[in-house]
Amino acid sequence: MIILTLKLPKKVEQELEKDLEHLEVVTKKSRSFHVKEALIRYLEDMEDIRDALESRDKKEKTYTTEELEKKLGI
């Protein structure tokens, strides 16, 4: 089990506290659940970004969202 302690600026802390309280009420799931989910998703996103950058180094063709939409005629 990992236990984390965060030091946040007061304003950020207050906003997060408010948001987490709202999520708790709406979803009936604990703050801890939401923080864990957010951390897991963040780490997955960072892994995806790393993989994309590595594939770019291999000279594979990559497209921006705008380029892809243009190619697809969206």
PQR file of N, CA, C, O and H, with PARSE charges and radii, in Angstrom:
ATOM      1  N   MET A   1       0.846  -1.181   0.000 -0.4000 1.5000
ATOM      2  CA  MET A   1       0.000   0.000   0.000 -0.0000 2.0000
ATOM      3  C   MET A   1       0.890   1.242   0.000  0.5500 1.7000
ATOM      4  O   MET A   1       1.895   1.300   0.707 -0.5500 1.4000
ATOM      5  N   ILE A   2       0.510   2.216  -0.791 -0.4000 1.5000
ATOM      6  CA  ILE A   2       1.231   3.482  -0.859 -0.0000 2.0000
ATOM      7  C   ILE A   2       0.378   4.551  -0.188  0.5500 1.7000
ATOM      8  O   ILE A   2      -0.820   4.661  -0.450 -0.5500 1.4000
ATOM      9  H   ILE A   2      -0.307   2.169  -1.365  0.4000 1.0000
ATOM     10  N   ILE A   3       1.004   5.327   0.669 -0.4000 1.5000
ATOM     11  CA  ILE A   3       0.318   6.453   1.297 -0.0000 2.0000
ATOM     12  C   ILE A   3       1.049   7.712   0.848  0.5500 1.7000
ATOM     13  O   ILE A   3       2.263   7.828   1.017 -0.5500 1.4000
ATOM     14  H   ILE A   3       1.977   5.237   0.881  0.4000 1.0000
ATOM     15  N   LEU A   4       0.309   8.648   0.278 -0.4000 1.5000
ATOM     16  CA  LEU A   4       0.888   9.890  -0.223 -0.0000 2.0000
ATOM     17  C   LEU A   4       0.385  11.071   0.589  0.5500 1.7000
ATOM     18  O   LEU A   4      -0.763  11.094   1.033 -0.5500 1.4000
ATOM     19  H   LEU A   4      -0.677   8.555   0.140  0.4000 1.0000
ATOM     20  N   THR A   5       1.249  12.039   0.775 -0.4000 1.5000
ATOM     21  CA  THR A   5       0.871  13.297   1.393 -0.0000 2.0000
ATOM     22  C   THR A   5       1.195  14.394   0.393  0.5500 1.7000
ATOM     23  O   THR A   5       2.300  14.444  -0.146 -0.5500 1.4000
ATOM     24  H   THR A   5       2.182  12.020   0.415  0.4000 1.0000
ATOM     25  N   LEU A   6       0.241  15.262   0.148 -0.4000 1.5000
ATOM     26  CA  LEU A   6       0.438  16.342  -0.813 -0.0000 2.0000
ATOM     27  C   LEU A   6       0.434  17.684  -0.110  0.5500 1.7000
ATOM     28  O   LEU A   6      -0.358  17.921   0.802 -0.5500 1.4000
ATOM     29  H   LEU A   6      -0.657  15.222   0.586  0.4000 1.0000
ATOM     30  N   LYS A   7       1.319  18.552  -0.539 -0.4000 1.5000
ATOM     31  CA  LYS A   7       1.310  19.928  -0.070 -0.0000 2.0000
ATOM     32  C   LYS A   7       0.867  20.782  -1.247  0.5500 1.7000
ATOM     33  O   LYS A   7       1.554  20.867  -2.265 -0.5500 1.4000
ATOM     34  H   LYS A   7       1.962  18.360  -1.280  0.4000 1.0000
ATOM     35  N   LEU A   8      -0.276  21.404  -1.095 -0.4000 1.5000
ATOM     36  CA  LEU A   8      -0.847  22.197  -2.170 -0.0000 2.0000
ATOM     37  C   LEU A   8      -1.036  23.633  -1.713  0.5500 1.7000
ATOM     38  O   LEU A   8      -1.215  23.892  -0.523 -0.5500 1.4000
ATOM     39  H   LEU A   8      -0.834  21.335  -0.268  0.4000 1.0000
ATOM     40  N   PRO A   9      -0.996  24.566  -2.656 -0.5600 1.5000
ATOM     41  CA  PRO A   9      -1.335  25.942  -2.298  0.2800 2.0000
ATOM     42  C   PRO A   9      -2.756  25.979  -1.742  0.5500 1.7000
ATOM     43  O   PRO A   9      -3.616  25.209  -2.170 -0.5500 1.4000
ATOM     44  N   LYS A  10      -2.996  26.864  -0.799 -0.4000 1.5000
ATOM     45  CA  LYS A  10      -4.282  26.931  -0.108 -0.0000 2.0000
ATOM     46  C   LYS A  10      -5.456  27.021  -1.072  0.5500 1.7000
ATOM     47  O   LYS A  10      -6.454  26.323  -0.892 -0.5500 1.4000
ATOM     48  H   LYS A  10      -2.297  27.490  -0.452  0.4000 1.0000
ATOM     49  N   LYS A  11      -5.355  27.864  -2.089 -0.4000 1.5000
ATOM     50  CA  LYS A  11      -6.457  28.037  -3.037 -0.0000 2.0000
ATOM     51  C   LYS A  11      -6.742  26.732  -3.788  0.5500 1.7000
ATOM     52  O   LYS A  11      -7.899  26.348  -3.961 -0.5500 1.4000
ATOM     53  H   LYS A  11      -4.544  28.431  -2.236  0.4000 1.0000
ATOM     54  N   VAL A  12      -5.694  26.064  -4.225 -0.4000 1.5000
ATOM     55  CA  VAL A  12      -5.861  24.797  -4.932 -0.0000 2.0000
ATOM     56  C   VAL A  12      -6.462  23.759  -3.995  0.5500 1.7000
ATOM     57  O   VAL A  12      -7.358  23.007  -4.378 -0.5500 1.4000
ATOM     58  H   VAL A  12      -4.754  26.376  -4.085  0.4000 1.0000
ATOM     59  N   GLU A  13      -5.964  23.726  -2.773 -0.4000 1.5000
ATOM     60  CA  GLU A  13      -6.467  22.777  -1.785 -0.0000 2.0000
ATOM     61  C   GLU A  13      -7.962  22.973  -1.548  0.5500 1.7000
ATOM     62  O   GLU A  13      -8.714  22.001  -1.470 -0.5500 1.4000
ATOM     63  H   GLU A  13      -5.236  24.337  -2.462  0.4000 1.0000
ATOM     64  N   GLN A  14      -8.384  24.207  -1.436 -0.4000 1.5000
ATOM     65  CA  GLN A  14      -9.799  24.500  -1.197 -0.0000 2.0000
ATOM     66  C   GLN A  14     -10.663  24.056  -2.379  0.5500 1.7000
ATOM     67  O   GLN A  14     -11.737  23.488  -2.186 -0.5500 1.4000
ATOM     68  H   GLN A  14      -7.773  24.996  -1.499  0.4000 1.0000
ATOM     69  N   GLU A  15     -10.199  24.312  -3.585 -0.4000 1.5000
ATOM     70  CA  GLU A  15     -10.953  23.906  -4.775 -0.0000 2.0000
ATOM     71  C   GLU A  15     -11.042  22.385  -4.876  0.5500 1.7000
ATOM     72  O   GLU A  15     -12.107  21.838  -5.162 -0.5500 1.4000
ATOM     73  H   GLU A  15      -9.327  24.774  -3.743  0.4000 1.0000
ATOM     74  N   LEU A  16      -9.927  21.710  -4.642 -0.4000 1.5000
ATOM     75  CA  LEU A  16      -9.936  20.243  -4.694 -0.0000 2.0000
ATOM     76  C   LEU A  16     -10.851  19.664  -3.619  0.5500 1.7000
ATOM     77  O   LEU A  16     -11.590  18.710  -3.862 -0.5500 1.4000
ATOM     78  H   LEU A  16      -9.062  22.154  -4.410  0.4000 1.0000
ATOM     79  N   GLU A  17     -10.789  20.244  -2.454 -0.4000 1.5000
ATOM     80  CA  GLU A  17     -11.644  19.777  -1.361 -0.0000 2.0000
ATOM     81  C   GLU A  17     -13.118  19.894  -1.756  0.5500 1.7000
ATOM     82  O   GLU A  17     -13.906  18.972  -1.543 -0.5500 1.4000
ATOM     83  H   GLU A  17     -10.188  21.019  -2.257  0.4000 1.0000
ATOM     84  N   LYS A  18     -13.467  21.020  -2.325 -0.4000 1.5000
ATOM     85  CA  LYS A  18     -14.845  21.255  -2.765 -0.0000 2.0000
ATOM     86  C   LYS A  18     -15.246  20.249  -3.855  0.5500 1.7000
ATOM     87  O   LYS A  18     -16.327  19.661  -3.801 -0.5500 1.4000
ATOM     88  H   LYS A  18     -12.827  21.768  -2.498  0.4000 1.0000
ATOM     89  N   ASP A  19     -14.366  20.062  -4.837 -0.4000 1.5000
ATOM     90  CA  ASP A  19     -14.654  19.129  -5.927 -0.0000 2.0000
ATOM     91  C   ASP A  19     -14.777  17.695  -5.422  0.5500 1.7000
ATOM     92  O   ASP A  19     -15.679  16.966  -5.836 -0.5500 1.4000
ATOM     93  H   ASP A  19     -13.489  20.540  -4.881  0.4000 1.0000
ATOM     94  N   LEU A  20     -13.884  17.291  -4.540 -0.4000 1.5000
ATOM     95  CA  LEU A  20     -13.930  15.929  -4.012 -0.0000 2.0000
ATOM     96  C   LEU A  20     -15.173  15.697  -3.157  0.5500 1.7000
ATOM     97  O   LEU A  20     -15.767  14.619  -3.202 -0.5500 1.4000
ATOM     98  H   LEU A  20     -13.151  17.883  -4.204  0.4000 1.0000
ATOM     99  N   GLU A  21     -15.562  16.695  -2.386 -0.4000 1.5000
ATOM    100  CA  GLU A  21     -16.796  16.574  -1.596 -0.0000 2.0000
ATOM    101  C   GLU A  21     -17.994  16.376  -2.518  0.5500 1.7000
ATOM    102  O   GLU A  21     -18.861  15.542  -2.254 -0.5500 1.4000
ATOM    103  H   GLU A  21     -15.079  17.570  -2.349  0.4000 1.0000
ATOM    104  N   HIS A  22     -18.035  17.149  -3.599 -0.4000 1.5000
ATOM    105  CA  HIS A  22     -19.136  17.032  -4.562 -0.0000 2.0000
ATOM    106  C   HIS A  22     -19.153  15.637  -5.193  0.5500 1.7000
ATOM    107  O   HIS A  22     -20.207  15.009  -5.292 -0.5500 1.4000
ATOM    108  H   HIS A  22     -17.331  17.826  -3.813  0.4000 1.0000
ATOM    109  N   LEU A  23     -17.984  15.156  -5.619 -0.4000 1.5000
ATOM    110  CA  LEU A  23     -17.905  13.825  -6.219 -0.0000 2.0000
ATOM    111  C   LEU A  23     -18.352  12.741  -5.251  0.5500 1.7000
ATOM    112  O   LEU A  23     -19.033  11.792  -5.641 -0.5500 1.4000
ATOM    113  H   LEU A  23     -17.127  15.666  -5.539  0.4000 1.0000
ATOM    114  N   GLU A  24     -17.967  12.883  -3.989 -0.4000 1.5000
ATOM    115  CA  GLU A  24     -18.376  11.910  -2.977 -0.0000 2.0000
ATOM    116  C   GLU A  24     -19.891  11.800  -2.894  0.5500 1.7000
ATOM    117  O   GLU A  24     -20.450  10.704  -2.860 -0.5500 1.4000
ATOM    118  H   GLU A  24     -17.414  13.654  -3.672  0.4000 1.0000
ATOM    119  N   VAL A  25     -20.536  12.943  -2.862 -0.4000 1.5000
ATOM    120  CA  VAL A  25     -21.993  12.972  -2.739 -0.0000 2.0000
ATOM    121  C   VAL A  25     -22.656  12.400  -3.992  0.5500 1.7000
ATOM    122  O   VAL A  25     -23.567  11.576  -3.904 -0.5500 1.4000
ATOM    123  H   VAL A  25     -20.082  13.834  -2.889  0.4000 1.0000
ATOM    124  N   VAL A  26     -22.191  12.844  -5.145 -0.4000 1.5000
ATOM    125  CA  VAL A  26     -22.815  12.453  -6.406 -0.0000 2.0000
ATOM    126  C   VAL A  26     -22.602  10.973  -6.728  0.5500 1.7000
ATOM    127  O   VAL A  26     -23.521  10.295  -7.187 -0.5500 1.4000
ATOM    128  H   VAL A  26     -21.452  13.513  -5.216  0.4000 1.0000
ATOM    129  N   THR A  27     -21.397  10.481  -6.486 -0.4000 1.5000
ATOM    130  CA  THR A  27     -21.065   9.108  -6.889 -0.0000 2.0000
ATOM    131  C   THR A  27     -21.196   8.088  -5.771  0.5500 1.7000
ATOM    132  O   THR A  27     -21.202   6.882  -6.018 -0.5500 1.4000
ATOM    133  H   THR A  27     -20.650  11.031  -6.113  0.4000 1.0000
ATOM    134  N   LYS A  28     -21.300   8.575  -4.546 -0.4000 1.5000
ATOM    135  CA  LYS A  28     -21.339   7.688  -3.367 -0.0000 2.0000
ATOM    136  C   LYS A  28     -20.043   6.872  -3.248  0.5500 1.7000
ATOM    137  O   LYS A  28     -20.043   5.762  -2.714 -0.5500 1.4000
ATOM    138  H   LYS A  28     -21.295   9.555  -4.346  0.4000 1.0000
ATOM    139  N   LYS A  29     -18.952   7.433  -3.749 -0.4000 1.5000
ATOM    140  CA  LYS A  29     -17.637   6.800  -3.635 -0.0000 2.0000
ATOM    141  C   LYS A  29     -16.707   7.742  -2.892  0.5500 1.7000
ATOM    142  O   LYS A  29     -16.851   8.962  -2.969 -0.5500 1.4000
ATOM    143  H   LYS A  29     -18.951   8.333  -4.183  0.4000 1.0000
ATOM    144  N   SER A  30     -15.756   7.170  -2.175 -0.4000 1.5000
ATOM    145  CA  SER A  30     -14.884   7.963  -1.306 -0.0000 2.0000
ATOM    146  C   SER A  30     -13.944   8.879  -2.081  0.5500 1.7000
ATOM    147  O   SER A  30     -13.687   8.679  -3.269 -0.5500 1.4000
ATOM    148  H   SER A  30     -15.639   6.179  -2.112  0.4000 1.0000
ATOM    149  N   ARG A  31     -13.439   9.885  -1.379 -0.4000 1.5000
ATOM    150  CA  ARG A  31     -12.434  10.771  -1.955 -0.0000 2.0000
ATOM    151  C   ARG A  31     -11.214   9.967  -2.364  0.5500 1.7000
ATOM    152  O   ARG A  31     -10.624  10.196  -3.419 -0.5500 1.4000
ATOM    153  H   ARG A  31     -13.647  10.048  -0.414  0.4000 1.0000
ATOM    154  N   SER A  32     -10.850   9.030  -1.521 -0.4000 1.5000
ATOM    155  CA  SER A  32      -9.694   8.190  -1.796 -0.0000 2.0000
ATOM    156  C   SER A  32      -9.867   7.458  -3.133  0.5500 1.7000
ATOM    157  O   SER A  32      -8.924   7.357  -3.917 -0.5500 1.4000
ATOM    158  H   SER A  32     -11.329   8.843  -0.663  0.4000 1.0000
ATOM    159  N   PHE A  33     -11.059   6.958  -3.379 -0.4000 1.5000
ATOM    160  CA  PHE A  33     -11.342   6.274  -4.645 -0.0000 2.0000
ATOM    161  C   PHE A  33     -11.072   7.210  -5.818  0.5500 1.7000
ATOM    162  O   PHE A  33     -10.404   6.827  -6.778 -0.5500 1.4000
ATOM    163  H   PHE A  33     -11.825   7.040  -2.742  0.4000 1.0000
ATOM    164  N   HIS A  34     -11.586   8.429  -5.744 -0.4000 1.5000
ATOM    165  CA  HIS A  34     -11.443   9.378  -6.853 -0.0000 2.0000
ATOM    166  C   HIS A  34      -9.995   9.808  -7.058  0.5500 1.7000
ATOM    167  O   HIS A  34      -9.555   9.977  -8.195 -0.5500 1.4000
ATOM    168  H   HIS A  34     -12.129   8.740  -4.964  0.4000 1.0000
ATOM    169  N   VAL A  35      -9.261   9.985  -5.984 -0.4000 1.5000
ATOM    170  CA  VAL A  35      -7.854  10.362  -6.095 -0.0000 2.0000
ATOM    171  C   VAL A  35      -7.058   9.218  -6.718  0.5500 1.7000
ATOM    172  O   VAL A  35      -6.206   9.452  -7.575 -0.5500 1.4000
ATOM    173  H   VAL A  35      -9.618   9.848  -5.060  0.4000 1.0000
ATOM    174  N   LYS A  36      -7.326   7.989  -6.297 -0.4000 1.5000
ATOM    175  CA  LYS A  36      -6.640   6.830  -6.879 -0.0000 2.0000
ATOM    176  C   LYS A  36      -6.950   6.717  -8.369  0.5500 1.7000
ATOM    177  O   LYS A  36      -6.049   6.497  -9.179 -0.5500 1.4000
ATOM    178  H   LYS A  36      -8.018   7.799  -5.600  0.4000 1.0000
ATOM    179  N   GLU A  37      -8.224   6.866  -8.730 -0.4000 1.5000
ATOM    180  CA  GLU A  37      -8.608   6.787 -10.145 -0.0000 2.0000
ATOM    181  C   GLU A  37      -7.909   7.870 -10.964  0.5500 1.7000
ATOM    182  O   GLU A  37      -7.429   7.603 -12.066 -0.5500 1.4000
ATOM    183  H   GLU A  37      -8.956   7.044  -8.072  0.4000 1.0000
ATOM    184  N   ALA A  38      -7.852   9.080 -10.435 -0.4000 1.5000
ATOM    185  CA  ALA A  38      -7.210  10.188 -11.146 -0.0000 2.0000
ATOM    186  C   ALA A  38      -5.725   9.913 -11.343  0.5500 1.7000
ATOM    187  O   ALA A  38      -5.183  10.174 -12.417 -0.5500 1.4000
ATOM    188  H   ALA A  38      -8.242   9.297  -9.541  0.4000 1.0000
ATOM    189  N   LEU A  39      -5.068   9.391 -10.321 -0.4000 1.5000
ATOM    190  CA  LEU A  39      -3.645   9.089 -10.422 -0.0000 2.0000
ATOM    191  C   LEU A  39      -3.391   7.973 -11.428  0.5500 1.7000
ATOM    192  O   LEU A  39      -2.463   8.064 -12.232 -0.5500 1.4000
ATOM    193  H   LEU A  39      -5.508   9.179  -9.448  0.4000 1.0000
ATOM    194  N   ILE A  40      -4.192   6.941 -11.392 -0.4000 1.5000
ATOM    195  CA  ILE A  40      -4.048   5.829 -12.341 -0.0000 2.0000
ATOM    196  C   ILE A  40      -4.224   6.331 -13.769  0.5500 1.7000
ATOM    197  O   ILE A  40      -3.423   5.997 -14.642 -0.5500 1.4000
ATOM    198  H   ILE A  40      -4.946   6.868 -10.739  0.4000 1.0000
ATOM    199  N   ARG A  41      -5.254   7.124 -14.017 -0.4000 1.5000
ATOM    200  CA  ARG A  41      -5.496   7.631 -15.372 -0.0000 2.0000
ATOM    201  C   ARG A  41      -4.382   8.559 -15.831  0.5500 1.7000
ATOM    202  O   ARG A  41      -3.980   8.529 -16.994 -0.5500 1.4000
ATOM    203  H   ARG A  41      -5.905   7.395 -13.307  0.4000 1.0000
ATOM    204  N   TYR A  42      -3.883   9.385 -14.915 -0.4000 1.5000
ATOM    205  CA  TYR A  42      -2.781  10.285 -15.250 -0.0000 2.0000
ATOM    206  C   TYR A  42      -1.552   9.477 -15.668  0.5500 1.7000
ATOM    207  O   TYR A  42      -0.923   9.776 -16.683 -0.5500 1.4000
ATOM    208  H   TYR A  42      -4.209   9.410 -13.970  0.4000 1.0000
ATOM    209  N   LEU A  43      -1.218   8.465 -14.891 -0.4000 1.5000
ATOM    210  CA  LEU A  43      -0.042   7.652 -15.204 -0.0000 2.0000
ATOM    211  C   LEU A  43      -0.222   6.908 -16.521  0.5500 1.7000
ATOM    212  O   LEU A  43       0.733   6.773 -17.287 -0.5500 1.4000
ATOM    213  H   LEU A  43      -1.729   8.222 -14.067  0.4000 1.0000
ATOM    214  N   GLU A  44      -1.427   6.423 -16.795 -0.4000 1.5000
ATOM    215  CA  GLU A  44      -1.690   5.770 -18.080 -0.0000 2.0000
ATOM    216  C   GLU A  44      -1.523   6.758 -19.232  0.5500 1.7000
ATOM    217  O   GLU A  44      -0.954   6.419 -20.269 -0.5500 1.4000
ATOM    218  H   GLU A  44      -2.202   6.533 -16.172  0.4000 1.0000
ATOM    219  N   ASP A  45      -2.020   7.978 -19.046 -0.4000 1.5000
ATOM    220  CA  ASP A  45      -1.874   9.006 -20.081 -0.0000 2.0000
ATOM    221  C   ASP A  45      -0.400   9.323 -20.329  0.5500 1.7000
ATOM    222  O   ASP A  45       0.017   9.474 -21.477 -0.5500 1.4000
ATOM    223  H   ASP A  45      -2.483   8.254 -18.203  0.4000 1.0000
ATOM    224  N   MET A  46       0.383   9.423 -19.265 -0.4000 1.5000
ATOM    225  CA  MET A  46       1.810   9.722 -19.407 -0.0000 2.0000
ATOM    226  C   MET A  46       2.526   8.578 -20.136  0.5500 1.7000
ATOM    227  O   MET A  46       3.442   8.821 -20.922 -0.5500 1.4000
ATOM    228  H   MET A  46       0.043   9.301 -18.332  0.4000 1.0000
ATOM    229  N   GLU A  47       2.116   7.351 -19.881 -0.4000 1.5000
ATOM    230  CA  GLU A  47       2.693   6.208 -20.582 -0.0000 2.0000
ATOM    231  C   GLU A  47       2.353   6.270 -22.068  0.5500 1.7000
ATOM    232  O   GLU A  47       3.206   6.001 -22.914 -0.5500 1.4000
ATOM    233  H   GLU A  47       1.372   7.153 -19.242  0.4000 1.0000
ATOM    234  N   ASP A  48       1.106   6.625 -22.386 -0.4000 1.5000
ATOM    235  CA  ASP A  48       0.702   6.767 -23.789 -0.0000 2.0000
ATOM    236  C   ASP A  48       1.515   7.853 -24.488  0.5500 1.7000
ATOM    237  O   ASP A  48       1.938   7.680 -25.632 -0.5500 1.4000
ATOM    238  H   ASP A  48       0.413   6.843 -21.699  0.4000 1.0000
ATOM    239  N   ILE A  49       1.728   8.960 -23.806 -0.4000 1.5000
ATOM    240  CA  ILE A  49       2.520  10.057 -24.382 -0.0000 2.0000
ATOM    241  C   ILE A  49       3.952   9.594 -24.622  0.5500 1.7000
ATOM    242  O   ILE A  49       4.530   9.866 -25.674 -0.5500 1.4000
ATOM    243  H   ILE A  49       1.385   9.100 -22.877  0.4000 1.0000
ATOM    244  N   ARG A  50       4.520   8.895 -23.645 -0.4000 1.5000
ATOM    245  CA  ARG A  50       5.878   8.376 -23.801 -0.0000 2.0000
ATOM    246  C   ARG A  50       5.963   7.439 -25.004  0.5500 1.7000
ATOM    247  O   ARG A  50       6.892   7.533 -25.806 -0.5500 1.4000
ATOM    248  H   ARG A  50       4.050   8.674 -22.790  0.4000 1.0000
ATOM    249  N   ASP A  51       4.993   6.540 -25.126 -0.4000 1.5000
ATOM    250  CA  ASP A  51       4.976   5.606 -26.249 -0.0000 2.0000
ATOM    251  C   ASP A  51       4.866   6.348 -27.584  0.5500 1.7000
ATOM    252  O   ASP A  51       5.525   5.985 -28.559 -0.5500 1.4000
ATOM    253  H   ASP A  51       4.238   6.464 -24.474  0.4000 1.0000
ATOM    254  N   ALA A  52       4.041   7.374 -27.618 -0.4000 1.5000
ATOM    255  CA  ALA A  52       3.882   8.148 -28.851 -0.0000 2.0000
ATOM    256  C   ALA A  52       5.180   8.857 -29.214  0.5500 1.7000
ATOM    257  O   ALA A  52       5.564   8.898 -30.383 -0.5500 1.4000
ATOM    258  H   ALA A  52       3.506   7.668 -26.826  0.4000 1.0000
ATOM    259  N   LEU A  53       5.848   9.407 -28.222 -0.4000 1.5000
ATOM    260  CA  LEU A  53       7.116  10.091 -28.489 -0.0000 2.0000
ATOM    261  C   LEU A  53       8.188   9.105 -28.937  0.5500 1.7000
ATOM    262  O   LEU A  53       8.995   9.421 -29.811 -0.5500 1.4000
ATOM    263  H   LEU A  53       5.536   9.373 -27.272  0.4000 1.0000
ATOM    264  N   GLU A  54       8.201   7.921 -28.347 -0.4000 1.5000
ATOM    265  CA  GLU A  54       9.171   6.905 -28.762 -0.0000 2.0000
ATOM    266  C   GLU A  54       8.917   6.468 -30.200  0.5500 1.7000
ATOM    267  O   GLU A  54       9.865   6.279 -30.963 -0.5500 1.4000
ATOM    268  H   GLU A  54       7.545   7.664 -27.637  0.4000 1.0000
ATOM    269  N   SER A  55       7.652   6.304 -30.579 -0.4000 1.5000
ATOM    270  CA  SER A  55       7.353   5.883 -31.947 -0.0000 2.0000
ATOM    271  C   SER A  55       7.725   6.988 -32.925  0.5500 1.7000
ATOM    272  O   SER A  55       8.098   6.720 -34.067 -0.5500 1.4000
ATOM    273  H   SER A  55       6.882   6.457 -29.959  0.4000 1.0000
ATOM    274  N   ARG A  56       7.621   8.215 -32.472 -0.4000 1.5000
ATOM    275  CA  ARG A  56       8.000   9.336 -33.316 -0.0000 2.0000
ATOM    276  C   ARG A  56       9.496   9.311 -33.610  0.5500 1.7000
ATOM    277  O   ARG A  56       9.936   9.654 -34.708 -0.5500 1.4000
ATOM    278  H   ARG A  56       7.317   8.432 -31.545  0.4000 1.0000
ATOM    279  N   ASP A  57      10.273   8.896 -32.598 -0.4000 1.5000
ATOM    280  CA  ASP A  57      11.718   8.796 -32.776 -0.0000 2.0000
ATOM    281  C   ASP A  57      12.088   7.737 -33.820  0.5500 1.7000
ATOM    282  O   ASP A  57      13.178   7.780 -34.389 -0.5500 1.4000
ATOM    283  H   ASP A  57       9.916   8.618 -31.706  0.4000 1.0000
ATOM    284  N   LYS A  58      11.198   6.808 -34.065 -0.4000 1.5000
ATOM    285  CA  LYS A  58      11.453   5.738 -35.029 -0.0000 2.0000
ATOM    286  C   LYS A  58      11.083   6.173 -36.447  0.5500 1.7000
ATOM    287  O   LYS A  58      11.061   5.355 -37.366 -0.5500 1.4000
ATOM    288  H   LYS A  58      10.312   6.773 -33.603  0.4000 1.0000
ATOM    289  N   LYS A  59      10.801   7.429 -36.615 -0.4000 1.5000
ATOM    290  CA  LYS A  59      10.463   7.999 -37.926 -0.0000 2.0000
ATOM    291  C   LYS A  59       9.127   7.505 -38.460  0.5500 1.7000
ATOM    292  O   LYS A  59       8.872   7.587 -39.661 -0.5500 1.4000
ATOM    293  H   LYS A  59      10.819   8.094 -35.869  0.4000 1.0000
ATOM    294  N   GLU A  60       8.282   6.997 -37.589 -0.4000 1.5000
ATOM    295  CA  GLU A  60       6.942   6.626 -38.023 -0.0000 2.0000
ATOM    296  C   GLU A  60       6.144   7.896 -38.243  0.5500 1.7000
ATOM    297  O   GLU A  60       6.328   8.884 -37.532 -0.5500 1.4000
ATOM    298  H   GLU A  60       8.489   6.930 -36.613  0.4000 1.0000
ATOM    299  N   LYS A  61       5.273   7.871 -39.212 -0.4000 1.5000
ATOM    300  CA  LYS A  61       4.459   9.046 -39.513 -0.0000 2.0000
ATOM    301  C   LYS A  61       3.409   9.224 -38.419  0.5500 1.7000
ATOM    302  O   LYS A  61       2.675   8.291 -38.094 -0.5500 1.4000
ATOM    303  H   LYS A  61       5.124   7.069 -39.789  0.4000 1.0000
ATOM    304  N   THR A  62       3.345  10.406 -37.866 -0.4000 1.5000
ATOM    305  CA  THR A  62       2.311  10.744 -36.896 -0.0000 2.0000
ATOM    306  C   THR A  62       1.540  11.956 -37.408  0.5500 1.7000
ATOM    307  O   THR A  62       2.037  12.735 -38.221 -0.5500 1.4000
ATOM    308  H   THR A  62       3.941  11.165 -38.131  0.4000 1.0000
ATOM    309  N   TYR A  63       0.324  12.091 -36.914 -0.4000 1.5000
ATOM    310  CA  TYR A  63      -0.549  13.184 -37.352 -0.0000 2.0000
ATOM    311  C   TYR A  63      -1.104  13.927 -36.144  0.5500 1.7000
ATOM    312  O   TYR A  63      -1.370  13.341 -35.095 -0.5500 1.4000
ATOM    313  H   TYR A  63      -0.080  11.459 -36.253  0.4000 1.0000
ATOM    314  N   THR A  64      -1.270  15.223 -36.322 -0.4000 1.5000
ATOM    315  CA  THR A  64      -1.982  15.995 -35.305 -0.0000 2.0000
ATOM    316  C   THR A  64      -3.470  15.716 -35.465  0.5500 1.7000
ATOM    317  O   THR A  64      -3.899  15.157 -36.475 -0.5500 1.4000
ATOM    318  H   THR A  64      -1.054  15.699 -37.175  0.4000 1.0000
ATOM    319  N   THR A  65      -4.239  16.099 -34.487 -0.4000 1.5000
ATOM    320  CA  THR A  65      -5.690  15.926 -34.578 -0.0000 2.0000
ATOM    321  C   THR A  65      -6.230  16.663 -35.799  0.5500 1.7000
ATOM    322  O   THR A  65      -7.090  16.150 -36.515 -0.5500 1.4000
ATOM    323  H   THR A  65      -3.891  16.553 -33.667  0.4000 1.0000
ATOM    324  N   GLU A  66      -5.723  17.853 -36.026 -0.4000 1.5000
ATOM    325  CA  GLU A  66      -6.187  18.657 -37.155 -0.0000 2.0000
ATOM    326  C   GLU A  66      -5.862  17.981 -38.483  0.5500 1.7000
ATOM    327  O   GLU A  66      -6.690  17.963 -39.394 -0.5500 1.4000
ATOM    328  H   GLU A  66      -5.024  18.270 -35.444  0.4000 1.0000
ATOM    329  N   GLU A  67      -4.643  17.420 -38.594 -0.4000 1.5000
ATOM    330  CA  GLU A  67      -4.254  16.733 -39.831 -0.0000 2.0000
ATOM    331  C   GLU A  67      -5.131  15.492 -40.054  0.5500 1.7000
ATOM    332  O   GLU A  67      -5.555  15.222 -41.178 -0.5500 1.4000
ATOM    333  H   GLU A  67      -3.971  17.434 -37.854  0.4000 1.0000
ATOM    334  N   LEU A  68      -5.391  14.763 -39.008 -0.4000 1.5000
ATOM    335  CA  LEU A  68      -6.208  13.551 -39.121 -0.0000 2.0000
ATOM    336  C   LEU A  68      -7.644  13.900 -39.540  0.5500 1.7000
ATOM    337  O   LEU A  68      -8.224  13.244 -40.406 -0.5500 1.4000
ATOM    338  H   LEU A  68      -5.046  14.983 -38.095  0.4000 1.0000
ATOM    339  N   GLU A  69      -8.203  14.935 -38.917 -0.4000 1.5000
ATOM    340  CA  GLU A  69      -9.554  15.354 -39.277 -0.0000 2.0000
ATOM    341  C   GLU A  69      -9.623  15.775 -40.743  0.5500 1.7000
ATOM    342  O   GLU A  69     -10.593  15.476 -41.440 -0.5500 1.4000
ATOM    343  H   GLU A  69      -7.732  15.468 -38.214  0.4000 1.0000
ATOM    344  N   LYS A  70      -8.588  16.468 -41.202 -0.4000 1.5000
ATOM    345  CA  LYS A  70      -8.544  16.899 -42.603 -0.0000 2.0000
ATOM    346  C   LYS A  70      -8.480  15.697 -43.538  0.5500 1.7000
ATOM    347  O   LYS A  70      -9.187  15.654 -44.545 -0.5500 1.4000
ATOM    348  H   LYS A  70      -7.799  16.710 -40.636  0.4000 1.0000
ATOM    349  N   LYS A  71      -7.633  14.717 -43.210 -0.4000 1.5000
ATOM    350  CA  LYS A  71      -7.514  13.503 -44.031 -0.0000 2.0000
ATOM    351  C   LYS A  71      -8.829  12.714 -44.056  0.5500 1.7000
ATOM    352  O   LYS A  71      -9.190  12.115 -45.068 -0.5500 1.4000
ATOM    353  H   LYS A  71      -7.058  14.752 -42.392  0.4000 1.0000
ATOM    354  N   LEU A  72      -9.532  12.729 -42.921 -0.4000 1.5000
ATOM    355  CA  LEU A  72     -10.791  11.978 -42.833 -0.0000 2.0000
ATOM    356  C   LEU A  72     -11.990  12.781 -43.334  0.5500 1.7000
ATOM    357  O   LEU A  72     -13.093  12.250 -43.458 -0.5500 1.4000
ATOM    358  H   LEU A  72      -9.238  13.217 -42.099  0.4000 1.0000
ATOM    359  N   GLY A  73     -11.765  14.061 -43.620 -0.4000 1.5000
ATOM    360  CA  GLY A  73     -12.848  14.912 -44.114 -0.0000 2.0000
ATOM    361  C   GLY A  73     -13.865  15.272 -43.046  0.5500 1.7000
ATOM    362  O   GLY A  73     -15.051  15.449 -43.324 -0.5500 1.4000
ATOM    363  H   GLY A  73     -10.868  14.492 -43.520  0.4000 1.0000
ATOM    364  N   ILE A  74     -13.376  15.375 -41.828 -0.4000 1.5000
ATOM    365  CA  ILE A  74     -14.283  15.711 -40.724 -0.0000 2.0000
ATOM    366  C   ILE A  74     -14.324  17.201 -40.517  0.5500 1.7000
ATOM    367  O   ILE A  74     -15.031  17.682 -39.632 -0.5500 1.4000
ATOM    368  H   ILE A  74     -12.413  15.232 -41.603  0.4000 1.0000
TER
END
